[in-house]
């Protein structure tokens, strides 16, 4: 199956539409099911409700489940609401357990209870087992659809077991090995199973050094482990090392996208990235809390300038350079903030050390401060013909860039130390704080050296 671009998807849809409108069920099924589930989902999302209702009658719950797994969980609720409840319950039962749980977390609790009641008991129980885990933990994103073998099995017995269980498993590239007490004791790859002799024991072939993750581990740390070890799947265990489930790389990709989106929204100073379908009122409601906080912080900057009114009266030209110095402080602080937040998120800071990172950022602030300070001193001197004014602006830039760089990198580290999400130290927050610092430095120096400026 080839990936379709928007134009190709539209051409395919035109063919499918003709089959739908003419009630050519066999032609519709042949054309639609030939597509990759992702392309099916993209076409399905753009349909009117009456056409979607028609599709539900043409496809089985299993076929609907295949493409439903490719629709954004936050936007999927209307589709399940319009389905017949029993049909919707069957779709959930056919989905991967972890995907069904992700969708249930977006639904009203009464709807969840209703679906679980009419769903197949075995499928319902598997979903219930995962629903009680806290969101954004390993337990909430793991699947229970995996293959296990016992250490005492022969390779022949394991292969027969694998063939039987493989159709319902999310992945078979890794087979996990348990002992008599259901504890995780090893892992064996599909490759090793294939090349091993039939009469060898699993315990002789398996790798006993298994990297696993606790069921309560944060999903961001799980994603980091999968990235560092290049795993296709990661086993999830409880405190007694009982194997509870696995997390596959496709789920990790979803986690990485979710975490990146979450960090980006916080860096922008909003609680969540706006949905394209969101109305203006909901978008404003998300953004207002931060803007109100920044409004009051900004008023501190204004009051500081007011305190130096006497200095401004004597040397009015100082007002020209306020936006320049404040802007440089904000830009430098935001750059340092981005480096620090990324380092915390990827674990690079833990590897290289916080002290080393702070020294590097201080050195960066010093070098950029000297460069920009010397340059602006020369520019102001030739522009205004006042060397001491140029020197004041240059020294202010130098001091401001050093302090702003340190603040931009230090604030996220402090927040991380107290288990606060460092992304909360958003760009607008750091920018406003550095505005206050830069004004204090600039006017403090100007007041101290007033005699040289007049």
C-alpha positions as CSV (number, residue, x, y, z in Angstrom):
1,X,0.0,0.0,0.0
2,X,1.4,3.4,-1.0
3,X,0.9,6.6,1.0
4,X,-1.6,8.9,-0.6
5,X,-1.2,12.6,-0.8
6,X,-4.3,14.9,-0.6
7,X,-5.0,14.9,-4.3
8,X,-4.6,11.1,-4.7
9,X,-6.9,10.7,-1.6
10,X,-9.5,12.9,-3.3
11,X,-9.3,10.9,-6.5
12,X,-9.8,7.6,-4.6
13,X,-12.6,9.1,-2.6
14,X,-14.4,10.1,-5.8
15,X,-14.4,6.5,-6.9
16,X,-15.5,5.3,-3.5
17,X,-18.2,7.9,-3.4
18,X,-19.8,6.7,-6.6
19,X,-19.9,3.2,-5.2
20,X,-21.5,4.5,-2.0
21,X,-24.1,6.6,-3.6
22,X,-25.1,3.8,-5.9
23,X,-25.2,1.2,-3.1
24,X,-22.5,-0.9,-4.8
25,X,-21.4,-2.5,-1.5
26,X,-18.9,-5.0,-3.0
27,X,-17.2,-2.2,-5.1
28,X,-17.1,0.1,-2.1
29,X,-15.5,-2.6,0.1
30,X,-13.0,-3.5,-2.6
31,X,-11.9,0.1,-3.1
32,X,-12.0,1.2,0.6
33,X,-10.3,-1.8,2.2
34,X,-7.5,-1.7,-0.4
35,X,-6.3,1.5,1.2
36,X,-4.0,1.7,4.2
37,X,-6.0,2.3,7.5
38,X,-4.4,5.7,7.8
39,X,-5.8,6.8,4.4
40,X,-9.1,5.2,5.3
41,X,-9.2,7.4,8.5
42,X,-8.3,10.6,6.6
43,X,-11.1,10.0,4.1
44,X,-13.6,9.0,6.9
45,X,-12.9,12.1,9.0
46,X,-13.9,14.3,6.1
47,X,-17.3,12.7,5.5
48,X,-20.8,14.0,6.4
49,X,-22.6,12.1,9.2
50,X,-25.1,10.5,6.8
51,X,-22.3,9.0,4.7
52,X,-20.5,7.8,7.8
53,X,-23.7,6.1,9.0
54,X,-23.9,4.3,5.6
55,X,-20.3,3.1,6.0
56,X,-21.0,1.6,9.4
57,X,-23.5,-0.7,7.7
58,X,-21.0,-1.7,5.0
59,X,-18.1,-2.6,7.3
60,X,-17.6,-5.0,10.2
61,X,-16.6,-3.7,13.6
62,X,-13.1,-5.2,13.1
63,X,-12.7,-3.2,9.8
64,X,-13.9,0.0,11.4
65,X,-11.5,-0.6,14.4
66,X,-8.6,-0.8,12.0
67,X,-8.9,2.8,10.8
68,X,-10.3,4.3,14.1
69,X,-6.9,3.7,15.7
70,X,-5.5,6.3,13.3
71,X,-7.9,9.1,14.3
72,X,-6.8,11.6,16.9
73,X,-8.2,10.4,20.3
74,X,-9.3,13.9,21.2
75,X,-11.5,14.2,18.1
76,X,-12.9,10.7,18.0
77,X,-15.8,11.0,20.5
78,X,-18.4,12.3,18.0
79,X,-17.9,9.2,15.8
80,X,-18.6,6.7,18.6
81,X,-21.6,8.8,19.8
82,X,-23.3,8.5,16.4
83,X,-22.7,4.7,16.1
84,X,-25.2,2.2,17.4
85,X,-24.0,1.6,21.0
86,X,-23.7,-2.2,20.4
87,X,-21.7,-1.7,17.2
88,X,-19.5,0.9,19.0
89,X,-18.9,-1.6,21.8
90,X,-17.8,-4.2,19.2
91,X,-15.5,-1.7,17.6
92,X,-13.8,-1.1,21.0
93,X,-13.5,-4.8,21.6
94,X,-11.7,-5.2,18.2
95,X,-9.2,-2.4,18.9
96,X,-5.9,-2.8,20.5
97,X,-6.5,-2.6,24.3
98,X,-4.2,0.4,24.8
99,X,-5.8,2.4,22.0
100,X,-9.3,1.6,23.4
101,X,-8.2,2.9,26.8
102,X,-6.8,6.1,25.3
103,X,-10.2,6.8,23.7
104,X,-12.1,5.9,26.8
105,X,-10.0,8.5,28.7
106,X,-11.5,11.1,26.4
107,X,-15.1,9.9,26.8
108,X,-17.7,10.8,29.5
109,X,-17.6,8.3,32.4
110,X,-21.3,7.3,31.9
111,X,-20.6,6.4,28.3
112,X,-17.5,4.4,29.3
113,X,-19.6,2.4,31.8
114,X,-22.3,1.8,29.2
115,X,-19.9,0.5,26.6
116,X,-18.1,-1.7,29.1
117,X,-21.5,-3.2,30.2
118,X,-22.5,-4.3,26.7
119,X,-19.0,-5.2,25.5
120,X,-17.6,-8.8,25.3
121,X,-16.7,-9.6,28.9
122,X,-13.1,-10.7,28.2
123,X,-12.4,-7.5,26.2
124,X,-14.1,-5.3,28.8
125,X,-12.0,-6.8,31.6
126,X,-8.8,-6.2,29.7
127,X,-9.8,-2.5,29.3
128,X,-10.8,-2.2,32.9
129,X,-7.5,-3.5,34.0
130,X,-5.7,-0.6,32.2
131,X,-8.2,2.1,33.0
132,X,-7.3,2.3,36.7
133,X,-3.7,3.3,35.9
134,X,-2.9,7.0,36.3
135,X,-2.8,8.9,33.0
136,X,0.6,9.5,31.4
137,X,2.2,6.5,33.1
138,X,3.6,3.3,31.6
139,X,0.5,1.5,32.8
140,X,-1.8,3.8,30.9
141,X,-0.1,3.3,27.5
142,X,0.8,-0.3,27.7
143,X,-1.0,-3.1,25.9
144,X,-1.8,-6.6,27.3
145,X,-1.8,-8.1,23.8
146,X,1.7,-9.8,23.7
147,X,3.2,-13.3,23.6
148,X,4.9,-14.9,26.6
149,X,6.6,-18.3,26.9
150,X,7.9,-20.2,29.9
151,X,11.6,-20.7,30.5
152,X,11.2,-24.5,30.6
153,X,9.7,-24.7,27.1
154,X,11.6,-26.1,24.1
155,X,12.0,-24.0,21.0
156,X,9.6,-26.3,19.2
157,X,6.9,-25.8,21.9
158,X,7.5,-22.0,21.9
159,X,7.2,-21.8,18.1
160,X,3.9,-23.7,18.2
161,X,2.6,-21.4,21.0
162,X,3.8,-18.3,19.0
163,X,1.9,-19.4,15.9
164,X,-1.2,-19.8,18.0
165,X,-1.0,-16.4,19.8
166,X,0.6,-14.2,17.1
167,X,-2.7,-13.2,15.4
168,X,-3.9,-11.4,18.5
169,X,-0.5,-10.0,19.6
170,X,0.5,-6.4,18.9
171,X,4.0,-7.4,18.1
172,X,5.9,-10.7,17.9
173,X,9.4,-9.4,17.3
174,X,10.2,-9.9,21.0
175,X,8.8,-12.8,23.0
176,X,9.1,-12.4,26.8
177,X,10.0,-15.2,29.1
178,X,8.4,-15.8,32.5
179,X,9.1,-18.3,35.3
180,X,6.6,-20.4,37.3
181,X,5.6,-17.3,39.4
182,X,4.9,-15.2,36.3
183,X,7.9,-13.1,36.9
184,X,9.9,-11.7,33.9
185,X,13.1,-13.5,33.6
186,X,14.2,-13.1,30.0
187,X,13.5,-12.1,26.4
188,X,14.1,-13.9,23.1
189,X,13.9,-12.3,19.7
190,X,12.0,-13.8,16.8
191,X,15.3,-14.1,15.0
192,X,16.8,-16.2,17.8
193,X,13.7,-18.4,17.9
194,X,13.9,-19.1,14.1
195,X,17.6,-20.0,14.0
196,X,17.6,-22.1,17.2
197,X,17.4,-25.9,17.2
198,X,13.9,-27.3,18.0
199,X,15.1,-29.3,21.0
200,X,16.9,-26.4,22.7
201,X,15.3,-24.9,25.8
202,X,14.2,-21.3,26.0
203,X,16.2,-20.9,29.1
204,X,19.4,-21.7,27.2
205,X,18.7,-19.2,24.4
206,X,17.0,-16.3,26.1
207,X,18.7,-13.0,27.1
208,X,18.4,-12.7,30.8
209,X,19.4,-9.0,30.9
210,X,16.0,-7.6,30.2
211,X,15.4,-3.8,30.3
212,X,11.9,-3.2,31.8
213,X,10.0,-0.3,33.2
214,X,7.8,0.1,36.2
215,X,4.1,0.3,35.7
216,X,4.0,3.7,37.5
217,X,6.9,5.2,35.5
218,X,6.2,8.5,33.7
219,X,5.5,8.1,30.0
220,X,8.2,10.7,29.1
221,X,10.9,8.6,30.9
222,X,9.6,5.5,29.1
223,X,9.9,7.3,25.7
224,X,13.5,8.3,26.6
225,X,14.3,4.6,27.4
226,X,12.9,3.4,24.1
227,X,14.9,6.1,22.3
228,X,18.2,5.3,24.1
229,X,18.0,1.5,23.7
230,X,16.4,1.5,20.2
231,X,13.7,-1.0,21.3
232,X,10.7,-1.9,19.3
233,X,8.9,-2.8,22.5
234,X,9.5,-2.4,26.3
235,X,8.1,-4.7,29.0
236,X,6.1,-3.2,31.9
237,X,6.4,-4.9,35.3
238,X,5.0,-4.4,38.8
239,X,7.2,-4.0,42.0
240,X,7.5,-7.8,42.2
241,X,8.7,-8.0,38.5
242,X,5.5,-9.6,37.3
243,X,5.0,-8.9,33.6
244,X,1.9,-6.8,33.1
245,X,2.1,-5.6,29.5
246,X,4.4,-4.1,26.9
247,X,4.7,-0.6,25.3
248,X,5.4,-0.7,21.6
249,X,7.3,1.9,19.6
250,X,4.2,3.3,17.8
251,X,2.7,4.2,21.2
252,X,6.1,5.9,22.1
253,X,5.9,8.0,18.9
254,X,2.4,9.2,20.1
255,X,3.8,10.0,23.5
256,X,6.7,12.0,22.0
257,X,4.4,14.0,19.9
258,X,2.1,14.6,22.9
259,X,4.9,15.7,25.2
260,X,6.5,17.9,22.5
261,X,3.1,19.6,21.9
262,X,2.6,20.0,25.7
263,X,6.1,21.6,26.2
264,X,5.6,23.8,23.2
265,X,2.3,25.1,24.5
266,X,3.8,25.8,27.9
267,X,6.8,27.6,26.3
268,X,4.3,29.8,24.5
269,X,2.5,30.6,27.7
270,X,-0.7,28.7,27.2
271,X,-2.2,25.7,28.9
272,X,-2.7,23.7,25.7
273,X,-2.3,24.1,22.0
274,X,-5.5,25.3,20.4
275,X,-7.5,22.8,18.4
276,X,-8.3,23.9,14.8
277,X,-12.0,23.3,15.6
278,X,-11.9,25.3,18.8
279,X,-13.9,28.5,19.1
280,X,-12.5,31.9,20.0
281,X,-14.0,31.9,23.5
282,X,-12.3,28.5,24.4
283,X,-9.0,29.7,23.0
284,X,-9.2,33.0,24.9
285,X,-10.0,31.1,28.1
286,X,-6.8,29.0,27.8
287,X,-4.6,32.0,27.1
288,X,-6.1,34.5,29.5
289,X,-4.6,33.2,32.8
290,X,-1.0,33.6,31.6
291,X,-1.7,36.9,29.9
292,X,-3.2,38.3,33.2
293,X,-0.1,37.1,35.1
294,X,2.2,38.7,32.5
295,X,0.1,41.9,32.6
296,X,0.8,42.3,36.3
297,X,4.5,41.4,35.8
298,X,4.6,44.0,33.0
299,X,3.2,46.6,35.3
300,X,6.2,46.0,37.6
301,X,8.4,47.0,34.6
302,X,6.4,50.1,34.1
303,X,6.6,51.1,37.8
304,X,10.4,50.6,37.7
305,X,10.7,53.0,34.8
306,X,8.5,55.5,36.8
307,X,10.9,55.3,39.8
308,X,13.7,56.5,37.5
309,X,11.7,59.4,36.2
310,X,14.2,61.9,37.5
311,X,17.0,60.2,35.6
312,X,14.9,60.3,32.4
313,X,14.1,64.0,32.9
314,X,17.8,64.8,33.1
315,X,18.9,62.5,30.2
316,X,15.8,61.9,28.0
317,X,17.9,60.1,25.3
318,X,18.0,57.1,27.7
319,X,14.4,56.2,26.8
320,X,15.4,55.4,23.2
321,X,17.5,52.4,24.3
322,X,14.9,50.8,26.7
323,X,13.3,48.6,24.0
324,X,16.7,47.6,22.7
325,X,18.1,46.4,26.1
326,X,14.8,44.8,27.2
327,X,14.5,43.0,23.9
328,X,18.0,41.7,23.9
329,X,17.5,40.4,27.5
330,X,14.2,38.6,26.5
331,X,15.7,37.1,23.4
332,X,18.8,35.8,25.2
333,X,16.8,34.5,28.1
334,X,14.5,32.6,25.8
335,X,17.4,31.0,23.9
336,X,18.9,29.8,27.1
337,X,15.5,28.6,28.3
338,X,15.0,26.5,25.2
339,X,18.4,24.9,25.6
340,X,17.8,24.1,29.3
341,X,14.3,22.7,28.8
342,X,15.4,20.6,25.9
343,X,18.4,19.3,27.9
344,X,16.1,18.4,30.8
345,X,13.6,16.7,28.5
346,X,16.2,14.6,26.7
347,X,18.3,13.8,29.7
348,X,21.4,15.5,28.3
349,X,21.8,17.7,31.3
350,X,21.9,14.7,33.6
351,X,24.7,13.3,31.5
352,X,26.9,16.4,31.2
353,X,26.1,17.9,34.6
354,X,24.2,21.0,35.6
355,X,27.3,22.9,36.7
356,X,29.0,22.3,33.3
357,X,25.8,23.5,31.6
358,X,25.6,26.6,33.7
359,X,29.3,27.4,33.1
360,X,28.8,27.0,29.4
361,X,25.8,29.3,29.4
362,X,27.6,31.9,31.5
363,X,30.5,31.8,29.0
364,X,28.0,32.1,26.1
365,X,26.4,35.1,27.8
366,X,29.8,36.7,28.4
367,X,31.0,36.3,24.8
368,X,27.8,37.4,23.2
369,X,27.6,40.3,25.8
370,X,31.0,41.6,25.0
371,X,30.4,41.3,21.2
372,X,27.1,43.1,21.3
373,X,28.3,45.6,23.9
374,X,31.3,46.7,21.9
375,X,29.3,46.9,18.7
376,X,26.5,49.0,20.3
377,X,29.0,51.3,22.0
378,X,30.6,52.1,18.7
379,X,27.2,52.6,17.0
380,X,25.8,54.9,19.7
381,X,29.0,56.9,19.8
382,X,28.9,57.7,16.1
383,X,25.1,58.1,16.2
384,X,24.8,60.4,19.2
385,X,28.4,61.7,19.5
386,X,28.5,60.8,23.2
387,X,31.1,58.2,24.2
388,X,29.9,57.8,27.7
389,X,26.3,57.2,26.6
390,X,27.6,54.5,24.2
391,X,29.7,53.0,27.0
392,X,26.6,53.0,29.3
393,X,24.5,51.2,26.7
394,X,27.3,48.7,25.9
395,X,27.9,47.9,29.6
396,X,24.2,47.5,30.2
397,X,23.9,45.1,27.2
398,X,27.0,43.1,28.5
399,X,25.6,42.8,32.0
400,X,22.0,42.1,30.8
401,X,23.0,39.3,28.5
402,X,25.1,37.6,31.1
403,X,22.3,37.8,33.7
404,X,19.5,36.9,31.2
405,X,21.4,33.9,30.0
406,X,22.0,32.6,33.5
407,X,18.3,33.3,34.4
408,X,17.0,31.5,31.3
409,X,19.0,28.4,32.2
410,X,18.7,28.5,36.0
411,X,15.0,28.9,36.3
412,X,14.1,25.6,34.5
413,X,16.7,23.8,36.6
414,X,15.3,25.1,39.9
415,X,11.8,24.1,38.8
416,X,13.0,20.6,37.7
417,X,14.7,20.3,41.1
418,X,11.3,20.8,42.9
419,X,9.5,18.4,40.5
420,X,7.7,21.3,38.6
421,X,7.5,21.0,34.9
422,X,10.4,23.2,33.6
423,X,8.4,24.1,30.5
424,X,6.2,26.1,32.8
425,X,9.1,28.6,32.8
426,X,7.6,29.8,29.5
427,X,9.2,32.2,27.0
428,X,6.8,35.0,28.0
429,X,7.5,34.5,31.7
430,X,11.3,34.6,31.2
431,X,11.1,37.5,28.8
432,X,9.1,39.6,31.4
433,X,11.4,38.7,34.2
434,X,14.4,39.7,32.2
435,X,12.7,42.9,31.2
436,X,12.6,43.8,34.9
437,X,16.2,42.8,35.4
438,X,17.4,44.7,32.4
439,X,15.6,47.9,33.4
440,X,17.2,47.7,36.9
441,X,20.7,47.3,35.4
442,X,20.3,50.0,32.8
443,X,18.8,52.7,34.9
444,X,20.9,51.7,37.9
445,X,24.1,52.3,35.9
446,X,22.6,55.5,34.3
447,X,21.8,56.9,37.8
448,X,25.3,56.0,39.1
449,X,27.1,57.6,36.3
450,X,24.7,60.6,35.7
451,X,27.5,63.2,35.9
452,X,29.2,61.7,32.9
453,X,26.1,61.7,30.8
454,X,24.9,65.3,31.4
